[in-house]
Amino acid sequence: MSTSVSSMSDKILECNAASARYRATLAAVFAVIAAYLAFSVWMFDLPSVARKWSPERATMFMLDTYAHKDVVLMEWDRADDIDVYFEAKVYEYEKDPDWFSRSTAAAGSRVDIDNGAYFVLTGNTVELHDWPGLDAPLIFGRYADGRPQIIGYENNRDALPEWIRWTENKIEVRPDLYTRLQVFGRKAEIHRYSLGWKYFWFDFRSPLADVSLFDAIGLMFSSERVDPTQSNASLVLSEIWYNEIWFHMEIMVAMLETLLMALLGTFFAALFGLPLAFLAAQNITPFEAVRFGLRRLFDLLRGIDMLIWSLIFLRAFGPGLFTGAFAIAFTDTGTLGKLMSEAIENADSKQQEGIRSTGAKKTLQHRFGILPQIMPIFISQTLYYFESNVRGAVIIGAMGAGGIGLQFLGAMQTGTDFENVAYMAILVLLMVIAIDKTSARLRRILIGLV
């Protein structure tokens, strides 16, 4: 009886010790995670990032992806000559839009807003009338020294709506997402946003600028020519293709370059990776020095990131299609070589032995004993890497190799062309989806033929 009690006591002690070790291990894991998070906060200076975060700027970027902007610009020194333009000042309207009523500085020009409110621009002020929630118009002007002011609120800024920011040199009025007024010492600007990608098919200066796509398609079959020098069909297609705002031609050519970059890089990787994989496989090559050298070569090729290879080739060959293709080829040769050499080593040796029993040479043993086993894996992996390389080619292009990535970078650097960024992102997404569907179908066909 005492022996049983002693044994039970020992087991309880063992359980308690194991439980204590588990709790200590769990506490250590949580301590390491907490230390890592604290180090990350310090290393990346996350508090500083949070302070610099601007929700308003992020909102403006998002708005630019799906809306267009019309601008009314009045310089105080020439208030009788108000400029009205689309997006950038190079696209100035020759005929005033319906929502803008031009008049003299004394009488005041009017800018209508979709919600029934309106601005009045005079020689000395900009007035906001009938905005929902306002009991009286807001009148913006300038002090004698040229600084912007809100008349009547000089000593009562706390009474202003929260959507107005008044600093020493600028007044920012943002009553809703689609309306903005900026008042400076030299000028006043009204930004009027509207949904949609305006001039997507025909640009601002096109003779078909105000024609819808469906009307343009109908025009293609009309015998009455818009331009006497060419047919309507040729005019419509050329105006779409050479659109100077949306750059359809440049973007489509860049998309083709990106696709070719990924295709060539993957092709070269497959072309060189498979033969080198046979040489690196232990059951194929008896020379350890050869296998060791090739495996270290694979480590080198895939160990250096694709972006680094692109920078190396960019310095060597300059920007272009082959710079990106070589970067992809080098990285994927290392990856496919390693994967295929391991697949070859794991191939069933019985098929090779059966081929050898017929008296076939080594090459035939490999061709009919090993290759049929690894080809489905090789095809599947190659097509998968091709899909991945299409996305990678976009990043490589942004580094300077060309293609759609460079177009992406150019549009983002302007800080105002985010609708073009959204357009290109949608095209890349559609291309990746199409490649995914095509490669899946092609994979089934090729594997079925092996």
N, C-alpha and C positions, 0 to 999 in steps of 0.2 A: 504493500500500500504506500509506504514512504517512498519507494522507488518511483511509483507512478506520479506521486505528488511532485517529486524532484524533477522528473521528466517534463511534467506540465509546466512547472516554474521555469525550466530552461527554455521551453518553447515560447513562453510569454516574453521572456527576456530577449530572445532572438527576434520575435515580432516587433517588440518595442524598439530594438536597435535598428531593425530594417526600416521601421516607420520613421525613426529619427534621421536615418541616412537619406530617405526619400524627401523628407521635409527640408533637410539641409541642401540637397541637390536642387530642389525646386526653388528655394530661396536664392541659391547661387545663380540659377538661370535667370530669375527675375532681376537680380542685381546686375548681371551682365547686360541684360536688355535695357535696363534703366540707365546704366552707364553709357551704353552705345547711343541711346536717344539723346542723353545730355551732351555727349560729345558731338553728335550730329547738329544739335541746335547751336552749339558754340562754333563748330567748324564752318557751317554754312551761313552763320550769322542770320538765323531765321527772324529774330526780332527786327533787325534792320530791313529785311525783305518785307515783313508785315507793315512796317511804317511807310515803306515806299509804294505799297500796293495802292492803286487808284481804281476803285470800282467805276468811277465816272469814265475814265479813259477806256477801261475794258468794255463798258457799255457802248461807247462811241465806236470802238473797233467792231463790235458785233453788229451795230446798226449799219456800218458801212458795208457789211457783207451781203445785206439783203435790201438795202434802200439806196436811193440816189439823192443828191443834194443840189438844190438851186441856191444861188447866193445873190443877195442884193447888197451892193457896196456903195456907200456914200462917203466921200472924203469931205470933211468940213469946209475946206477951202474952195471946193468946186461943187457945191451942193446942187447946182442946176444940172449937173452931168452925172447922173446915177448910172452905175454899171450893173447889168443883170446878166449872170452867166451860169452855165451848167458845170458843176464840179470845180474845174480850174478856169482861170481867167482867159485862157486861150480859146475857150468855147463860149464866147459872148453872143448872146441872142441878138440877131439883127432886128427881129420883131418882138416886141414885149409880150410875155406870156399873158394868159387871160387873168391870172391872179395878181398882176401888177398894173396899176394905173399911174402913168407918168404925168407929172404936172410941174409947175415952177416951184422953186424953193419956197416962195412966199405962200403959195396955195397948199403945197404939201403933196408928195406922191404917196400912194397907198399900196400896201402889201397885204393881201387877204390870206387868212389862215383857215384851214378846213373846218375848224370848230366854230366859226362865226366871228372870231376875234380878228383884229387887224392892226398893222403898224402904220403910222403916218410919219413920213420923213420930211422935215422942213429944213430950212437953211441952218437952224441953230439947235434943233431938237429931234429926237426920235420918240414917238409916243406909242404906247401900247394901250389899245382900247378894247373894251368888252371881253376881257379875259375872264373865264368863269371863276368866281370867288373874289374878284376885285370890285370894290365899291366905286373906285375912281380910276381914271387913266394914270399910268405911270409915265412920267416924262423924264427923259434922259438928255443931258446936255453937257456943257463944259463950264468949269470955273474960268475966271479971267486969265489964269496962268496956263490954261489948256488942259488941266486934269479933268477926267470924266466925273460927272456928278449925277445924282438923282434929285431932281428939283423937289423941294419940300421935305426931304429926308436927311438934310445935312446934319442935323443934330438929333435925329431920331432913327438911327439905322436899325435898331432892334425891332421896329415896327414893320420892316420890309419882309416880304414872303421868304420862306427858307430856300426857294429856288433862285435867289439872287445872291451873287457874291460880289462884293464891292471892295476892291483894293485901291492902292494909291494910283496905279496907272491903267487899271482895267476894270470894267464892269461886265460880269458874265451873267446873262439871264437865260435860264433854262426851265421854262414853265412846264414843258413835257418833253418826251423823247424826240419828237419830230420838229421842234421849234427851238431856235437859239438866237440870241442877240448878243453881240459883243461890241462894247463901246470903248474906244481908245481915245487918246488925245488927238490923233490925226484923222481917224475914220470911225465909221460905225458899219458893222456887217450883220445882216440878217441871214441865217441859214434855215432854209425851208426843206425838210426831208419828206420824201414820198416813197412808198413801197415800190419795189420792182427794179429790174435791171434796165434802165432806160438806154436807148440806142444800142441794144444788144445785137440786133441784126444789121441795122444800117446806122453808120456813125453820124455825128453831129453835122458834118458838112456834106453829107451825101444828098443827092437829089431825091432820094427815097427816105429821108430822115423821118418824116411824119407818116410813112406808110407802114401798116401792120404787115406781119409775115403772110397772113392769109390773103390780104389784098395784093401783096407782091406776087404771090403764086398765081393769082388770077391775072395779074398784069403780064406775067410771062407768056400767056396765051392770047394776049391782045395784039391786034395788028397795028395799032397806033403806037409808034415808038416814043419813048420818053427822051431818049438820046438818038438823034438821027444817024450817028456814026456806028451804032451797034444795036443788036436785037435786045428786046426787053429781057429775055432769058439770060443773055450774057451779062447785061447790066446788073440784074438782081444777084446773080451768083458772084460776080466780081466785087460788088459792093459789100456783100456778106464776107467774102474771103479776105478782102483787104481793109476790113474795119480797123480804123486807127485808134479806137478807144478800147476795144476788147481783143484786138490782135489775134483773130481766129487763125490766120495763116501761120504766124510765128508760133502760136501755142501748139497747133497740130503738128508742125514740123518738129518742135521740141519733144512732143509726145512720141513721135516716131523715133527720134534719136535716142530717147530713154529706153524704148522697147528694144531697139537694135543693140544698145549698149548692154542690156541684160542678156539678150539672146546670144550675142557674140561671146560675152564673158563666160556664160554657162556652157556654151558649145566648146570653147577651148579648154575649160576645166574638165569636161567629160572626156574630151579627146585625149588629153594627157593624163588625167587622173586614173583611168582604168588600166592602161598598160603599166603605169608606175605601181599601181596597187598589186598587180601580179608579181612584180619584182620585189615588192616589200613583204609579201606573204611568206610565212615560215614554211608552209607545205609546198611551195613552188620554188623558191630560191634557196639553195643550200648554203650560200655564202653569207655569213653573219655580218661581215663588214658592209656588204651591199644593202642588206636589210636595215642595219643600223643607220647608215647614211641617208637612205630614203625616208625612214621614219622621222629622223631629225629634220629633214627637208620639209616634210609635211607639217611638223611642229612649227617650223619657221614661217611657212606660208600662211597657215591659219592662225598662228600666234600674233602676227602683226595685223591689226584691224584693217578692214577694207578702206576706211577713211584715210589711214596712214599711207597705205599703198597708193591711194589716189593722189595724195599730196606729193609723194615721191615721183610718180609718173607725170604729175602736173609740172613739176620743175624740170623733168627730163624732156618731155615732149610738148608741153604747153597744153592749153585747153583743147578739147576735142573728143570725138567719139571713142577713139582707141585708148585714151587715158583712162576713162571709166571702165572700158571693156577689159583692159589689162588688170586693173585693180580687182575687179570681180573674178577674173580668171585665176589670178594668183591665190586669192583667199580660198576659192572653192576647189582648186586643185588639191590644196592641203587637206581640206575637209573631206572631199569625195575620196581622195587617195587613202586616207586613214579608215574611213567607213568601209570601203570596198576591200581593203586588205584584210580587215577583220572578218568580213563576210566570206572571203575566199578561204581563210583559215578555218572557219566554222562550217564549211561546205561538207556534205556527207561524202566520205572517201569511198564508199561502196560503188558509186557510179563510176568514179575514176578507175577503180580496180577492175570493174567489168569491161571498160574500154581497153584497159591495159592487157587484159587476158586475150584480146583478139589480135595482139601484136601491134597495136597502133603506136605511133610515135608520141613523144611528149606533147607536142603541139596539139595533136588530135585528142589526146587525153584531156588536156585543159579545155579544148574547144567544146567537146561533147560531154565531158564529165563534170566540169566546174561551171563553165559559162552559163548553161541553161539554169543552174540553181541560183546564180547571183544576179542574172539579168533583170528579173522582176524588181529586186531591191534597187539595182542600179538605175533603172528607168524611173521608179517611184521617187528615189532621192533626187535625181537630176531634175525632174519636173518640179519637185517641191522647191528646190533651190532656185530654179528659174522664177517661180512665183515670188519668192522672197527677194530675189535680185532686182526685180522690177521696182519694188519699194526702195531697196537699197540704192538703185541707180538715181532715184530722185534726190537722195541726200548727197550722193557723190557729185551729181550735177550742181547742187548748190555750193559745193566746195570749189567749183571752177571747171568741172569736166564738161559742162554744157547740159543740154536737154531741158526737160521741164523744171528741174531743180533750180537752174539758173534763172528761169522766168519767175519761179516762186520767190526767189531771193530778191530779184529786182522789184517785184510788186510789193513785197513786205517792207523793203527799205524806204519806199516813198512815204509810208505811214498813212496814205490816203487811198490806196488802191486795193482795199481789202475785199471789194466785190470781185476783182480779178483773182485774188487769192482763193476765194470761195469757188469761183468758176473752175480754176485749175484743180482744186482739191476734189471737186465732184468728178472731173474728167479722169483723174488718177484713180479714184475709187471705182468708177465704171470700168476702167481698163483692167484693174486688178481683179474685179469680179468676173469679167469676161475671160481673162487668162485662167482664173481658177476653174471656171466651168469647162473651158477648152482643154486644159491640161488633165482634168479628171477624166474627160471622155477619151483623150489621147492615151492616157495611162491604161485604161481598160482595154483599148484596142491593141496597144503594143504588147502588153503583158499576155493578152490572149494569143498573140502571134508567136510568142517565145516558146 
